[in-house]
């Protein structure tokens, strides 16, 4: 599998919250994203990384099919 960089414009919008970020998380935990895949999130306002990771965690938790494992979440957040 080839690595890639995914860029999400409007990352704080509803589509990213409801669909894109949770779907990418599920692809990652199913090992369908390579270890060096990067996800770049763009929004209108600057946001500190730790604050953004908290928001992404919230988006994923709400839409997760199963319980969230800490190691899986950390692995995903390292790509974002």
mmCIF file of the N, C-alpha and C atoms, coordinates in Angstrom:
data_MODEL
# 
_entry.id   MODEL 
# 
loop_
_atom_site.group_PDB 
_atom_site.id 
_atom_site.type_symbol 
_atom_site.label_atom_id 
_atom_site.label_alt_id 
_atom_site.label_comp_id 
_atom_site.label_asym_id 
_atom_site.label_entity_id 
_atom_site.label_seq_id 
_atom_site.pdbx_PDB_ins_code 
_atom_site.Cartn_x 
_atom_site.Cartn_y 
_atom_site.Cartn_z 
_atom_site.occupancy 
_atom_site.B_iso_or_equiv 
_atom_site.pdbx_formal_charge 
_atom_site.auth_seq_id 
_atom_site.auth_comp_id 
_atom_site.auth_asym_id 
_atom_site.auth_atom_id 
_atom_site.pdbx_PDB_model_num 
ATOM 1   N N  . UNK A 1 1  ? 0.845   -1.167 0.000  1.00 0.00 ? 1  UNK A N  1 
ATOM 2   C CA . UNK A 1 1  ? 0.000   0.000  0.000  1.00 0.00 ? 1  UNK A CA 1 
ATOM 3   C C  . UNK A 1 1  ? 0.897   1.239  0.000  1.00 0.00 ? 1  UNK A C  1 
ATOM 4   N N  . UNK A 1 2  ? 0.507   2.224  -0.776 1.00 0.00 ? 2  UNK A N  1 
ATOM 5   C CA . UNK A 1 2  ? 1.301   3.438  -0.910 1.00 0.00 ? 2  UNK A CA 1 
ATOM 6   C C  . UNK A 1 2  ? 0.831   4.493  0.086  1.00 0.00 ? 2  UNK A C  1 
ATOM 7   N N  . UNK A 1 3  ? 1.785   5.218  0.647  1.00 0.00 ? 3  UNK A N  1 
ATOM 8   C CA . UNK A 1 3  ? 1.423   6.280  1.590  1.00 0.00 ? 3  UNK A CA 1 
ATOM 9   C C  . UNK A 1 3  ? 0.858   7.473  0.838  1.00 0.00 ? 3  UNK A C  1 
ATOM 10  N N  . UNK A 1 4  ? 0.148   8.313  1.570  1.00 0.00 ? 4  UNK A N  1 
ATOM 11  C CA . UNK A 1 4  ? -0.421  9.509  0.952  1.00 0.00 ? 4  UNK A CA 1 
ATOM 12  C C  . UNK A 1 4  ? -0.631  10.582 2.013  1.00 0.00 ? 4  UNK A C  1 
ATOM 13  N N  . UNK A 1 5  ? -0.938  11.765 1.534  1.00 0.00 ? 5  UNK A N  1 
ATOM 14  C CA . UNK A 1 5  ? -1.317  12.866 2.407  1.00 0.00 ? 5  UNK A CA 1 
ATOM 15  C C  . UNK A 1 5  ? -2.740  13.247 2.047  1.00 0.00 ? 5  UNK A C  1 
ATOM 16  N N  . UNK A 1 6  ? -3.613  13.265 3.038  1.00 0.00 ? 6  UNK A N  1 
ATOM 17  C CA . UNK A 1 6  ? -5.016  13.616 2.852  1.00 0.00 ? 6  UNK A CA 1 
ATOM 18  C C  . UNK A 1 6  ? -5.208  15.011 3.422  1.00 0.00 ? 6  UNK A C  1 
ATOM 19  N N  . UNK A 1 7  ? -5.791  15.903 2.625  1.00 0.00 ? 7  UNK A N  1 
ATOM 20  C CA . UNK A 1 7  ? -6.041  17.264 3.083  1.00 0.00 ? 7  UNK A CA 1 
ATOM 21  C C  . UNK A 1 7  ? -7.546  17.467 3.176  1.00 0.00 ? 7  UNK A C  1 
ATOM 22  N N  . UNK A 1 8  ? -8.004  17.870 4.356  1.00 0.00 ? 8  UNK A N  1 
ATOM 23  C CA . UNK A 1 8  ? -9.424  18.142 4.568  1.00 0.00 ? 8  UNK A CA 1 
ATOM 24  C C  . UNK A 1 8  ? -9.586  19.649 4.718  1.00 0.00 ? 8  UNK A C  1 
ATOM 25  N N  . UNK A 1 9  ? -10.258 20.261 3.758  1.00 0.00 ? 9  UNK A N  1 
ATOM 26  C CA . UNK A 1 9  ? -10.588 21.684 3.853  1.00 0.00 ? 9  UNK A CA 1 
ATOM 27  C C  . UNK A 1 9  ? -11.930 21.792 4.563  1.00 0.00 ? 9  UNK A C  1 
ATOM 28  N N  . UNK A 1 10 ? -12.037 22.709 5.504  1.00 0.00 ? 10 UNK A N  1 
ATOM 29  C CA . UNK A 1 10 ? -13.269 22.830 6.286  1.00 0.00 ? 10 UNK A CA 1 
ATOM 30  C C  . UNK A 1 10 ? -13.356 21.742 7.342  1.00 0.00 ? 10 UNK A C  1 
ATOM 31  N N  . UNK A 1 11 ? -12.241 21.457 7.987  1.00 0.00 ? 11 UNK A N  1 
ATOM 32  C CA . UNK A 1 11 ? -12.162 20.346 8.935  1.00 0.00 ? 11 UNK A CA 1 
ATOM 33  C C  . UNK A 1 11 ? -13.033 20.525 10.171 1.00 0.00 ? 11 UNK A C  1 
ATOM 34  N N  . UNK A 1 12 ? -13.453 21.749 10.456 1.00 0.00 ? 12 UNK A N  1 
ATOM 35  C CA . UNK A 1 12 ? -14.337 21.964 11.608 1.00 0.00 ? 12 UNK A CA 1 
ATOM 36  C C  . UNK A 1 12 ? -15.805 21.942 11.195 1.00 0.00 ? 12 UNK A C  1 
ATOM 37  N N  . UNK A 1 13 ? -16.054 21.705 9.925  1.00 0.00 ? 13 UNK A N  1 
ATOM 38  C CA . UNK A 1 13 ? -17.422 21.664 9.423  1.00 0.00 ? 13 UNK A CA 1 
ATOM 39  C C  . UNK A 1 13 ? -18.107 20.338 9.700  1.00 0.00 ? 13 UNK A C  1 
ATOM 40  N N  . UNK A 1 14 ? -19.388 20.314 9.407  1.00 0.00 ? 14 UNK A N  1 
ATOM 41  C CA . UNK A 1 14 ? -20.222 19.160 9.717  1.00 0.00 ? 14 UNK A CA 1 
ATOM 42  C C  . UNK A 1 14 ? -19.802 17.899 8.958  1.00 0.00 ? 14 UNK A C  1 
ATOM 43  N N  . UNK A 1 15 ? -19.439 18.025 7.693  1.00 0.00 ? 15 UNK A N  1 
ATOM 44  C CA . UNK A 1 15 ? -19.041 16.849 6.914  1.00 0.00 ? 15 UNK A CA 1 
ATOM 45  C C  . UNK A 1 15 ? -17.821 16.169 7.528  1.00 0.00 ? 15 UNK A C  1 
ATOM 46  N N  . UNK A 1 16 ? -16.837 16.953 7.910  1.00 0.00 ? 16 UNK A N  1 
ATOM 47  C CA . UNK A 1 16 ? -15.636 16.387 8.533  1.00 0.00 ? 16 UNK A CA 1 
ATOM 48  C C  . UNK A 1 16 ? -15.962 15.752 9.878  1.00 0.00 ? 16 UNK A C  1 
ATOM 49  N N  . UNK A 1 17 ? -16.785 16.425 10.677 1.00 0.00 ? 17 UNK A N  1 
ATOM 50  C CA . UNK A 1 17 ? -17.148 15.914 12.008 1.00 0.00 ? 17 UNK A CA 1 
ATOM 51  C C  . UNK A 1 17 ? -17.954 14.625 11.922 1.00 0.00 ? 17 UNK A C  1 
ATOM 52  N N  . UNK A 1 18 ? -18.940 14.630 11.044 1.00 0.00 ? 18 UNK A N  1 
ATOM 53  C CA . UNK A 1 18 ? -19.888 13.521 10.984 1.00 0.00 ? 18 UNK A CA 1 
ATOM 54  C C  . UNK A 1 18 ? -19.398 12.334 10.156 1.00 0.00 ? 18 UNK A C  1 
ATOM 55  N N  . UNK A 1 19 ? -18.620 12.606 9.117  1.00 0.00 ? 19 UNK A N  1 
ATOM 56  C CA . UNK A 1 19 ? -18.269 11.543 8.169  1.00 0.00 ? 19 UNK A CA 1 
ATOM 57  C C  . UNK A 1 19 ? -16.771 11.321 7.967  1.00 0.00 ? 19 UNK A C  1 
ATOM 58  N N  . UNK A 1 20 ? -16.059 12.376 7.587  1.00 0.00 ? 20 UNK A N  1 
ATOM 59  C CA . UNK A 1 20 ? -14.677 12.191 7.135  1.00 0.00 ? 20 UNK A CA 1 
ATOM 60  C C  . UNK A 1 20 ? -13.735 11.702 8.225  1.00 0.00 ? 20 UNK A C  1 
ATOM 61  N N  . UNK A 1 21 ? -13.670 12.417 9.339  1.00 0.00 ? 21 UNK A N  1 
ATOM 62  C CA . UNK A 1 21 ? -12.729 12.023 10.400 1.00 0.00 ? 21 UNK A CA 1 
ATOM 63  C C  . UNK A 1 21 ? -13.082 10.667 11.017 1.00 0.00 ? 21 UNK A C  1 
ATOM 64  N N  . UNK A 1 22 ? -14.363 10.392 11.334 1.00 0.00 ? 22 UNK A N  1 
ATOM 65  C CA . UNK A 1 22 ? -14.682 9.047  11.838 1.00 0.00 ? 22 UNK A CA 1 
ATOM 66  C C  . UNK A 1 22 ? -14.360 7.943  10.820 1.00 0.00 ? 22 UNK A C  1 
ATOM 67  N N  . UNK A 1 23 ? -14.616 8.190  9.532  1.00 0.00 ? 23 UNK A N  1 
ATOM 68  C CA . UNK A 1 23 ? -14.319 7.181  8.510  1.00 0.00 ? 23 UNK A CA 1 
ATOM 69  C C  . UNK A 1 23 ? -12.818 6.935  8.403  1.00 0.00 ? 23 UNK A C  1 
ATOM 70  N N  . UNK A 1 24 ? -12.031 8.001  8.437  1.00 0.00 ? 24 UNK A N  1 
ATOM 71  C CA . UNK A 1 24 ? -10.579 7.837  8.387  1.00 0.00 ? 24 UNK A CA 1 
ATOM 72  C C  . UNK A 1 24 ? -10.062 7.098  9.612  1.00 0.00 ? 24 UNK A C  1 
ATOM 73  N N  . UNK A 1 25 ? -10.648 7.365  10.768 1.00 0.00 ? 25 UNK A N  1 
ATOM 74  C CA . UNK A 1 25 ? -10.271 6.639  11.986 1.00 0.00 ? 25 UNK A CA 1 
ATOM 75  C C  . UNK A 1 25 ? -10.531 5.139  11.805 1.00 0.00 ? 25 UNK A C  1 
ATOM 76  N N  . UNK A 1 26 ? -11.712 4.795  11.297 1.00 0.00 ? 26 UNK A N  1 
ATOM 77  C CA . UNK A 1 26 ? -12.038 3.380  11.115 1.00 0.00 ? 26 UNK A CA 1 
ATOM 78  C C  . UNK A 1 26 ? -11.128 2.722  10.077 1.00 0.00 ? 26 UNK A C  1 
ATOM 79  N N  . UNK A 1 27 ? -10.784 3.435  9.021  1.00 0.00 ? 27 UNK A N  1 
ATOM 80  C CA . UNK A 1 27 ? -9.822  2.895  8.057  1.00 0.00 ? 27 UNK A CA 1 
ATOM 81  C C  . UNK A 1 27 ? -8.471  2.652  8.723  1.00 0.00 ? 27 UNK A C  1 
ATOM 82  N N  . UNK A 1 28 ? -8.066  3.557  9.582  1.00 0.00 ? 28 UNK A N  1 
ATOM 83  C CA . UNK A 1 28 ? -6.775  3.424  10.254 1.00 0.00 ? 28 UNK A CA 1 
ATOM 84  C C  . UNK A 1 28 ? -6.746  2.217  11.189 1.00 0.00 ? 28 UNK A C  1 
ATOM 85  N N  . UNK A 1 29 ? -7.785  2.029  11.984 1.00 0.00 ? 29 UNK A N  1 
ATOM 86  C CA . UNK A 1 29 ? -7.754  0.901  12.926 1.00 0.00 ? 29 UNK A CA 1 
ATOM 87  C C  . UNK A 1 29 ? -7.897  -0.442 12.208 1.00 0.00 ? 29 UNK A C  1 
ATOM 88  N N  . UNK A 1 30 ? -8.387  -0.410 10.964 1.00 0.00 ? 30 UNK A N  1 
ATOM 89  C CA . UNK A 1 30 ? -8.456  -1.630 10.153 1.00 0.00 ? 30 UNK A CA 1 
ATOM 90  C C  . UNK A 1 30 ? -7.196  -1.798 9.302  1.00 0.00 ? 30 UNK A C  1 
ATOM 91  N N  . UNK A 1 31 ? -6.162  -1.003 9.605  1.00 0.00 ? 31 UNK A N  1 
ATOM 92  C CA . UNK A 1 31 ? -4.871  -1.045 8.897  1.00 0.00 ? 31 UNK A CA 1 
ATOM 93  C C  . UNK A 1 31 ? -5.005  -0.811 7.398  1.00 0.00 ? 31 UNK A C  1 
ATOM 94  N N  . UNK A 1 32 ? -5.920  0.080  7.028  1.00 0.00 ? 32 UNK A N  1 
ATOM 95  C CA . UNK A 1 32 ? -6.093  0.412  5.614  1.00 0.00 ? 32 UNK A CA 1 
ATOM 96  C C  . UNK A 1 32 ? -5.423  1.738  5.260  1.00 0.00 ? 32 UNK A C  1 
ATOM 97  N N  . UNK A 1 33 ? -4.793  2.372  6.260  1.00 0.00 ? 33 UNK A N  1 
ATOM 98  C CA . UNK A 1 33 ? -3.944  3.543  6.029  1.00 0.00 ? 33 UNK A CA 1 
ATOM 99  C C  . UNK A 1 33 ? -2.528  3.151  6.429  1.00 0.00 ? 33 UNK A C  1 
ATOM 100 N N  . UNK A 1 34 ? -1.547  3.582  5.661  1.00 0.00 ? 34 UNK A N  1 
ATOM 101 C CA . UNK A 1 34 ? -0.169  3.242  5.996  1.00 0.00 ? 34 UNK A CA 1 
ATOM 102 C C  . UNK A 1 34 ? 0.291   4.037  7.213  1.00 0.00 ? 34 UNK A C  1 
ATOM 103 N N  . UNK A 1 35 ? 1.355   3.581  7.816  1.00 0.00 ? 35 UNK A N  1 
ATOM 104 C CA . UNK A 1 35 ? 1.881   4.241  9.017  1.00 0.00 ? 35 UNK A CA 1 
ATOM 105 C C  . UNK A 1 35 ? 2.350   5.661  8.727  1.00 0.00 ? 35 UNK A C  1 
ATOM 106 N N  . UNK A 1 36 ? 2.782   5.920  7.498  1.00 0.00 ? 36 UNK A N  1 
ATOM 107 C CA . UNK A 1 36 ? 3.259   7.264  7.183  1.00 0.00 ? 36 UNK A CA 1 
ATOM 108 C C  . UNK A 1 36 ? 2.229   8.126  6.442  1.00 0.00 ? 36 UNK A C  1 
ATOM 109 N N  . UNK A 1 37 ? 0.976   7.711  6.433  1.00 0.00 ? 37 UNK A N  1 
ATOM 110 C CA . UNK A 1 37 ? -0.100  8.552  5.900  1.00 0.00 ? 37 UNK A CA 1 
ATOM 111 C C  . UNK A 1 37 ? -0.284  9.746  6.824  1.00 0.00 ? 37 UNK A C  1 
ATOM 112 N N  . UNK A 1 38 ? -0.475  10.912 6.243  1.00 0.00 ? 38 UNK A N  1 
ATOM 113 C CA . UNK A 1 38 ? -0.701  12.129 7.021  1.00 0.00 ? 38 UNK A CA 1 
ATOM 114 C C  . UNK A 1 38 ? -2.049  12.713 6.649  1.00 0.00 ? 38 UNK A C  1 
ATOM 115 N N  . UNK A 1 39 ? -2.741  13.269 7.641  1.00 0.00 ? 39 UNK A N  1 
ATOM 116 C CA . UNK A 1 39 ? -4.031  13.914 7.435  1.00 0.00 ? 39 UNK A CA 1 
ATOM 117 C C  . UNK A 1 39 ? -3.876  15.369 7.863  1.00 0.00 ? 39 UNK A C  1 
ATOM 118 N N  . UNK A 1 40 ? -3.982  16.260 6.898  1.00 0.00 ? 40 UNK A N  1 
ATOM 119 C CA . UNK A 1 40 ? -3.849  17.689 7.169  1.00 0.00 ? 40 UNK A CA 1 
ATOM 120 C C  . UNK A 1 40 ? -5.246  18.285 7.204  1.00 0.00 ? 40 UNK A C  1 
ATOM 121 N N  . UNK A 1 41 ? -5.571  18.928 8.308  1.00 0.00 ? 41 UNK A N  1 
ATOM 122 C CA . UNK A 1 41 ? -6.897  19.517 8.499  1.00 0.00 ? 41 UNK A CA 1 
ATOM 123 C C  . UNK A 1 41 ? -6.793  21.032 8.429  1.00 0.00 ? 41 UNK A C  1 
ATOM 124 N N  . UNK A 1 42 ? -7.590  21.619 7.552  1.00 0.00 ? 42 UNK A N  1 
ATOM 125 C CA . UNK A 1 42 ? -7.584  23.068 7.356  1.00 0.00 ? 42 UNK A CA 1 
ATOM 126 C C  . UNK A 1 42 ? -8.923  23.647 7.787  1.00 0.00 ? 42 UNK A C  1 
ATOM 127 N N  . UNK A 1 43 ? -8.865  24.756 8.498  1.00 0.00 ? 43 UNK A N  1 
ATOM 128 C CA . UNK A 1 43 ? -10.075 25.457 8.905  1.00 0.00 ? 43 UNK A CA 1 
ATOM 129 C C  . UNK A 1 43 ? -9.850  26.955 8.826  1.00 0.00 ? 43 UNK A C  1 
ATOM 130 N N  . UNK A 1 44 ? -10.895 27.715 9.088  1.00 0.00 ? 44 UNK A N  1 
ATOM 131 C CA . UNK A 1 44 ? -10.773 29.177 9.006  1.00 0.00 ? 44 UNK A CA 1 
ATOM 132 C C  . UNK A 1 44 ? -10.008 29.766 10.176 1.00 0.00 ? 44 UNK A C  1 
ATOM 133 N N  . UNK A 1 45 ? -10.061 29.104 11.324 1.00 0.00 ? 45 UNK A N  1 
ATOM 134 C CA . UNK A 1 45 ? -9.396  29.631 12.522 1.00 0.00 ? 45 UNK A CA 1 
ATOM 135 C C  . UNK A 1 45 ? -8.259  28.709 12.941 1.00 0.00 ? 45 UNK A C  1 
ATOM 136 N N  . UNK A 1 46 ? -7.211  29.323 13.467 1.00 0.00 ? 46 UNK A N  1 
ATOM 137 C CA . UNK A 1 46 ? -6.103  28.539 14.014 1.00 0.00 ? 46 UNK A CA 1 
ATOM 138 C C  . UNK A 1 46 ? -6.557  27.864 15.305 1.00 0.00 ? 46 UNK A C  1 
ATOM 139 N N  . UNK A 1 47 ? -6.021  26.680 15.545 1.00 0.00 ? 47 UNK A N  1 
ATOM 140 C CA . UNK A 1 47 ? -6.389  25.919 16.741 1.00 0.00 ? 47 UNK A CA 1 
ATOM 141 C C  . UNK A 1 47 ? -5.136  25.193 17.234 1.00 0.00 ? 47 UNK A C  1 
ATOM 142 N N  . UNK A 1 48 ? -4.802  25.320 18.517 1.00 0.00 ? 48 UNK A N  1 
ATOM 143 C CA . UNK A 1 48 ? -3.648  24.580 19.048 1.00 0.00 ? 48 UNK A CA 1 
ATOM 144 C C  . UNK A 1 48 ? -3.843  23.070 18.851 1.00 0.00 ? 48 UNK A C  1 
ATOM 145 N N  . UNK A 1 49 ? -2.752  22.365 18.615 1.00 0.00 ? 49 UNK A N  1 
ATOM 146 C CA . UNK A 1 49 ? -2.825  20.942 18.297 1.00 0.00 ? 49 UNK A CA 1 
ATOM 147 C C  . UNK A 1 49 ? -3.529  20.130 19.374 1.00 0.00 ? 49 UNK A C  1 
ATOM 148 N N  . UNK A 1 50 ? -3.215  20.367 20.648 1.00 0.00 ? 50 UNK A N  1 
ATOM 149 C CA . UNK A 1 50 ? -3.850  19.576 21.709 1.00 0.00 ? 50 UNK A CA 1 
ATOM 150 C C  . UNK A 1 50 ? -5.356  19.826 21.762 1.00 0.00 ? 50 UNK A C  1 
ATOM 151 N N  . UNK A 1 51 ? -5.758  21.058 21.506 1.00 0.00 ? 51 UNK A N  1 
ATOM 152 C CA . UNK A 1 51 ? -7.191  21.388 21.470 1.00 0.00 ? 51 UNK A CA 1 
ATOM 153 C C  . UNK A 1 51 ? -7.867  20.704 20.273 1.00 0.00 ? 51 UNK A C  1 
ATOM 154 N N  . UNK A 1 52 ? -7.186  20.704 19.138 1.00 0.00 ? 52 UNK A N  1 
ATOM 155 C CA . UNK A 1 52 ? -7.722  20.045 17.946 1.00 0.00 ? 52 UNK A CA 1 
ATOM 156 C C  . UNK A 1 52 ? -7.852  18.539 18.174 1.00 0.00 ? 52 UNK A C  1 
ATOM 157 N N  . UNK A 1 53 ? -6.857  17.927 18.787 1.00 0.00 ? 53 UNK A N  1 
ATOM 158 C CA . UNK A 1 53 ? -6.924  16.493 19.077 1.00 0.00 ? 53 UNK A CA 1 
ATOM 159 C C  . UNK A 1 53 ? -8.097  16.175 19.998 1.00 0.00 ? 53 UNK A C  1 
ATOM 160 N N  . UNK A 1 54 ? -8.390  17.044 20.956 1.00 0.00 ? 54 UNK A N  1 
ATOM 161 C CA . UNK A 1 54 ? -9.559  16.857 21.829 1.00 0.00 ? 54 UNK A CA 1 
ATOM 162 C C  . UNK A 1 54 ? -10.850 16.883 21.017 1.00 0.00 ? 54 UNK A C  1 
ATOM 163 N N  . UNK A 1 55 ? -10.934 17.807 20.078 1.00 0.00 ? 55 UNK A N  1 
ATOM 164 C CA . UNK A 1 55 ? -12.130 17.900 19.228 1.00 0.00 ? 55 UNK A CA 1 
ATOM 165 C C  . UNK A 1 55 ? -12.269 16.664 18.345 1.00 0.00 ? 55 UNK A C  1 
ATOM 166 N N  . UNK A 1 56 ? -11.178 16.236 17.734 1.00 0.00 ? 56 UNK A N  1 
ATOM 167 C CA . UNK A 1 56 ? -11.207 15.053 16.873 1.00 0.00 ? 56 UNK A CA 1 
ATOM 168 C C  . UNK A 1 56 ? -11.616 13.828 17.683 1.00 0.00 ? 56 UNK A C  1 
ATOM 169 N N  . UNK A 1 57 ? -11.091 13.706 18.888 1.00 0.00 ? 57 UNK A N  1 
ATOM 170 C CA . UNK A 1 57 ? -11.468 12.595 19.765 1.00 0.00 ? 57 UNK A CA 1 
ATOM 171 C C  . UNK A 1 57 ? -12.967 12.606 20.026 1.00 0.00 ? 57 UNK A C  1 
ATOM 172 N N  . UNK A 1 58 ? -13.515 13.773 20.279 1.00 0.00 ? 58 UNK A N  1 
ATOM 173 C CA . UNK A 1 58 ? -14.957 13.899 20.508 1.00 0.00 ? 58 UNK A CA 1 
ATOM 174 C C  . UNK A 1 58 ? -15.742 13.473 19.264 1.00 0.00 ? 58 UNK A C  1 
ATOM 175 N N  . UNK A 1 59 ? -15.330 13.934 18.085 1.00 0.00 ? 59 UNK A N  1 
ATOM 176 C CA . UNK A 1 59 ? -16.027 13.575 16.845 1.00 0.00 ? 59 UNK A CA 1 
ATOM 177 C C  . UNK A 1 59 ? -16.015 12.065 16.632 1.00 0.00 ? 59 UNK A C  1 
ATOM 178 N N  . UNK A 1 60 ? -14.868 11.447 16.872 1.00 0.00 ? 60 UNK A N  1 
ATOM 179 C CA . UNK A 1 60 ? -14.724 10.008 16.655 1.00 0.00 ? 60 UNK A CA 1 
ATOM 180 C C  . UNK A 1 60 ? -15.535 9.220  17.677 1.00 0.00 ? 60 UNK A C  1 
ATOM 181 N N  . UNK A 1 61 ? -15.496 9.650  18.929 1.00 0.00 ? 61 UNK A N  1 
ATOM 182 C CA . UNK A 1 61 ? -16.206 8.946  19.997 1.00 0.00 ? 61 UNK A CA 1 
ATOM 183 C C  . UNK A 1 61 ? -17.702 8.886  19.720 1.00 0.00 ? 61 UNK A C  1 
ATOM 184 N N  . UNK A 1 62 ? -18.254 9.977  19.243 1.00 0.00 ? 62 UNK A N  1 
ATOM 185 C CA . UNK A 1 62 ? -19.691 10.033 18.961 1.00 0.00 ? 62 UNK A CA 1 
ATOM 186 C C  . UNK A 1 62 ? -20.070 9.068  17.841 1.00 0.00 ? 62 UNK A C  1 
ATOM 187 N N  . UNK A 1 63 ? -19.220 8.915  16.837 1.00 0.00 ? 63 UNK A N  1 
ATOM 188 C CA . UNK A 1 63 ? -19.544 8.118  15.653 1.00 0.00 ? 63 UNK A CA 1 
ATOM 189 C C  . UNK A 1 63 ? -18.912 6.729  15.624 1.00 0.00 ? 63 UNK A C  1 
ATOM 190 N N  . UNK A 1 64 ? -18.174 6.352  16.641 1.00 0.00 ? 64 UNK A N  1 
ATOM 191 C CA . UNK A 1 64 ? -17.456 5.085  16.617 1.00 0.00 ? 64 UNK A CA 1 
ATOM 192 C C  . UNK A 1 64 ? -18.405 3.891  16.645 1.00 0.00 ? 64 UNK A C  1 
ATOM 193 N N  . UNK A 1 65 ? -18.062 2.884  15.863 1.00 0.00 ? 65 UNK A N  1 
ATOM 194 C CA . UNK A 1 65 ? -18.858 1.650  15.824 1.00 0.00 ? 65 UNK A CA 1 
ATOM 195 C C  . UNK A 1 65 ? -18.633 0.809  17.080 1.00 0.00 ? 65 UNK A C  1 
ATOM 196 N N  . UNK A 1 66 ? -17.448 0.880  17.630 1.00 0.00 ? 66 UNK A N  1 
ATOM 197 C CA . UNK A 1 66 ? -17.064 0.095  18.806 1.00 0.00 ? 66 UNK A CA 1 
ATOM 198 C C  . UNK A 1 66 ? -16.436 1.019  19.834 1.00 0.00 ? 66 UNK A C  1 
ATOM 199 N N  . UNK A 1 67 ? -16.082 0.446  20.976 1.00 0.00 ? 67 UNK A N  1 
ATOM 200 C CA . UNK A 1 67 ? -15.398 1.263  21.978 1.00 0.00 ? 67 UNK A CA 1 
ATOM 201 C C  . UNK A 1 67 ? -14.019 1.657  21.440 1.00 0.00 ? 67 UNK A C  1 
ATOM 202 N N  . UNK A 1 68 ? -13.587 2.824  21.831 1.00 0.00 ? 68 UNK A N  1 
ATOM 203 C CA . UNK A 1 68 ? -12.317 3.374  21.345 1.00 0.00 ? 68 UNK A CA 1 
ATOM 204 C C  . UNK A 1 68 ? -11.177 2.848  22.211 1.00 0.00 ? 68 UNK A C  1 
ATOM 205 N N  . UNK A 1 69 ? -10.182 2.287  21.566 1.00 0.00 ? 69 UNK A N  1 
ATOM 206 C CA . UNK A 1 69 ? -8.991  1.826  22.270 1.00 0.00 ? 69 UNK A CA 1 
ATOM 207 C C  . UNK A 1 69 ? -7.972  2.966  22.281 1.00 0.00 ? 69 UNK A C  1 
ATOM 208 N N  . UNK A 1 70 ? -7.364  3.198  23.409 1.00 0.00 ? 70 UNK A N  1 
ATOM 209 C CA . UNK A 1 70 ? -6.427  4.317  23.558 1.00 0.00 ? 70 UNK A CA 1 
ATOM 210 C C  . UNK A 1 70 ? -5.274  4.240  22.558 1.00 0.00 ? 70 UNK A C  1 
ATOM 211 N N  . UNK A 1 71 ? -4.726  3.058  22.338 1.00 0.00 ? 71 UNK A N  1 
ATOM 212 C CA . UNK A 1 71 ? -3.597  2.924  21.401 1.00 0.00 ? 71 UNK A CA 1 
ATOM 213 C C  . UNK A 1 71 ? -4.027  3.228  19.969 1.00 0.00 ? 71 UNK A C  1 
ATOM 214 N N  . UNK A 1 72 ? -5.247  2.816  19.592 1.00 0.00 ? 72 UNK A N  1 
ATOM 215 C CA . UNK A 1 72 ? -5.757  3.117  18.253 1.00 0.00 ? 72 UNK A CA 1 
ATOM 216 C C  . UNK A 1 72 ? -5.972  4.613  18.076 1.00 0.00 ? 72 UNK A C  1 
ATOM 217 N N  . UNK A 1 73 ? -6.523  5.240  19.100 1.00 0.00 ? 73 UNK A N  1 
ATOM 218 C CA . UNK A 1 73 ? -6.772  6.675  19.046 1.00 0.00 ? 73 UNK A CA 1 
ATOM 219 C C  . UNK A 1 73 ? -5.457  7.446  18.944 1.00 0.00 ? 73 UNK A C  1 
ATOM 220 N N  . UNK A 1 74 ? -4.480  7.071  19.739 1.00 0.00 ? 74 UNK A N  1 
ATOM 221 C CA . UNK A 1 74 ? -3.170  7.731  19.706 1.00 0.00 ? 74 UNK A CA 1 
ATOM 222 C C  . UNK A 1 74 ? -2.516  7.565  18.339 1.00 0.00 ? 74 UNK A C  1 
ATOM 223 N N  . UNK A 1 75 ? -2.594  6.370  17.792 1.00 0.00 ? 75 UNK A N  1 
ATOM 224 C CA . UNK A 1 75 ? -2.030  6.102  16.463 1.00 0.00 ? 75 UNK A CA 1 
ATOM 225 C C  . UNK A 1 75 ? -2.678  7.005  15.420 1.00 0.00 ? 75 UNK A C  1 
ATOM 226 N N  . UNK A 1 76 ? -4.004  7.151  15.483 1.00 0.00 ? 76 UNK A N  1 
ATOM 227 C CA . UNK A 1 76 ? -4.711  8.004  14.527 1.00 0.00 ? 76 UNK A CA 1 
ATOM 228 C C  . UNK A 1 76 ? -4.366  9.476  14.724 1.00 0.00 ? 76 UNK A C  1 
ATOM 229 N N  . UNK A 1 77 ? -4.384  9.929  15.968 1.00 0.00 ? 77 UNK A N  1 
ATOM 230 C CA . UNK A 1 77 ? -4.105  11.346 16.242 1.00 0.00 ? 77 UNK A CA 1 
ATOM 231 C C  . UNK A 1 77 ? -2.696  11.746 15.821 1.00 0.00 ? 77 UNK A C  1 
ATOM 232 N N  . UNK A 1 78 ? -1.768  10.806 15.820 1.00 0.00 ? 78 UNK A N  1 
ATOM 233 C CA . UNK A 1 78 ? -0.409  11.105 15.356 1.00 0.00 ? 78 UNK A CA 1 
ATOM 234 C C  . UNK A 1 78 ? -0.364  11.387 13.855 1.00 0.00 ? 78 UNK A C  1 
ATOM 235 N N  . UNK A 1 79 ? -1.389  10.960 13.133 1.00 0.00 ? 79 UNK A N  1 
ATOM 236 C CA . UNK A 1 79 ? -1.464  11.216 11.689 1.00 0.00 ? 79 UNK A CA 1 
ATOM 237 C C  . UNK A 1 79 ? -2.135  12.544 11.380 1.00 0.00 ? 79 UNK A C  1 
ATOM 238 N N  . UNK A 1 80 ? -2.933  13.038 12.327 1.00 0.00 ? 80 UNK A N  1 
ATOM 239 C CA . UNK A 1 80 ? -3.719  14.259 12.097 1.00 0.00 ? 80 UNK A CA 1 
ATOM 240 C C  . UNK A 1 80 ? -2.886  15.475 12.460 1.00 0.00 ? 80 UNK A C  1 
# 
